[in-house]
Amino acid sequence: MTLITKIPGVTFTDTTLPKLYRDSIITAGTKFCFDAGDTYSYAKQDTPVAGVDTWLDLSPNAASATFGSACPFDADGFTTSTVTNVATGIQLPASGKFGPTPAGFVFTYWFKYLAASTSFYPAFVGLSDGTTTGTNQYSIDNGNNSGIIRAMVDSYSAQFAGIPGSIYQLALAAKLLGNGTYQLMIFKDGALLATSSPGRTVLGQSSGMTHPVIGASGGFAHAQNQKVFRCWYDDTSTLADQAAITALVLKDYNANVGRFS
């Protein structure tokens, strides 16, 4: 976390000084950043009351997330295994939804995989009407009740076997290249897990959802058994290329690995 020191009566006029944020991974392109274990981001540190309590954004945008259900809180995260649909999940800001031709995006998500779900295609998080081309912006789900953790950007996906009790950092990203096509990227625990071949000129759009949801997404009505710790979204406007996105995801991993339980 970033240490912010205030000096009363002092005004800095040097415009070259770096701007300090509440979290070390925040850039000028960050749309939101939430951390359940941060007492500023979630001061209550107890189970939220649906429709009353909020999860505060650490970025200067101050766009809070809201709770559609209690999502029991324990130590440093929210459990969403009791969430049954999109309306009862954790509602993230609408700034996490992009248009068909953005310059890029990266969405990073920290969670503990509790157990394989008995529901059909349960979701960890998502902004998706489904898994087919053109309807999925980005999502993480448990596949067909198989214990597989699958991450998707548009219709591009990568997957691995989830180990119950394990904590993962997953990131989903896209960056517009100079030739007008997108490079799609999926990261796991700070490292690039998979990257697509260039070719897409537009990215998938959800018509049924106005914002990303933790616990479910439009195409995945049920929630995966998980404990949610942290997530952030950046429009990559200050990240020049895939290397810069990779560096920021790795920075987030190194800053937070070992924090959650």
Rosetta blueprint (number, residue, H / E / L):
1 M L
2 T L
3 L L
4 I L
5 T L
6 K L
7 I L
8 P L
9 G L
10 V L
11 T L
12 F L
13 T L
14 D L
15 T L
16 T L
17 L L
18 P L
19 K L
20 L L
21 Y L
22 R L
23 D L
24 S L
25 I L
26 I L
27 T L
28 A L
29 G L
30 T E
31 K E
32 F E
33 C E
34 F E
35 D E
36 A L
37 G L
38 D L
39 T L
40 Y L
41 S L
42 Y L
43 A L
44 K L
45 Q L
46 D L
47 T L
48 P L
49 V L
50 A L
51 G L
52 V L
53 D L
54 T E
55 W E
56 L L
57 D L
58 L L
59 S L
60 P L
61 N L
62 A L
63 A L
64 S L
65 A E
66 T E
67 F E
68 G L
69 S L
70 A L
71 C L
72 P L
73 F E
74 D E
75 A L
76 D L
77 G E
78 F E
79 T E
80 T L
81 S L
82 T L
83 V L
84 T L
85 N L
86 V H
87 A H
88 T H
89 G L
90 I E
91 Q E
92 L L
93 P L
94 A H
95 S H
96 G H
97 K L
98 F L
99 G L
100 P L
101 T L
102 P L
103 A L
104 G E
105 F E
106 V E
107 F E
108 T E
109 Y E
110 W E
111 F E
112 K E
113 Y E
114 L E
115 A E
116 A L
117 S L
118 T L
119 S L
120 F L
121 Y L
122 P L
123 A E
124 F E
125 V E
126 G E
127 L E
128 S E
129 D L
130 G L
131 T L
132 T L
133 T L
134 G L
135 T L
136 N E
137 Q E
138 Y E
139 S E
140 I E
141 D E
142 N L
143 G L
144 N L
145 N L
146 S L
147 G L
148 I E
149 I E
150 R E
151 A E
152 M E
153 V E
154 D L
155 S L
156 Y E
157 S E
158 A E
159 Q E
160 F E
161 A E
162 G L
163 I L
164 P L
165 G L
166 S L
167 I E
168 Y E
169 Q E
170 L E
171 A E
172 L E
173 A E
174 A E
175 K E
176 L E
177 L L
178 G L
179 N L
180 G L
181 T L
182 Y E
183 Q E
184 L E
185 M E
186 I E
187 F E
188 K E
189 D L
190 G L
191 A E
192 L E
193 L E
194 A E
195 T E
196 S L
197 S L
198 P L
199 G L
200 R E
201 T L
202 V L
203 L L
204 G L
205 Q L
206 S L
207 S L
208 G L
209 M L
210 T L
211 H L
212 P L
213 V E
214 I E
215 G L
216 A L
217 S E
218 G L
219 G L
220 F E
221 A L
222 H L
223 A E
224 Q L
225 N E
226 Q E
227 K E
228 V E
229 F E
230 R E
231 C E
232 W E
233 Y E
234 D E
235 D L
236 T L
237 S L
238 T L
239 L L
240 A L
241 D L
242 Q H
243 A H
244 A H
245 I H
246 T H
247 A H
248 L H
249 V H
250 L H
251 K H
252 D H
253 Y H
254 N H
255 A H
256 N H
257 V L
258 G L
259 R L
260 F L
261 S L
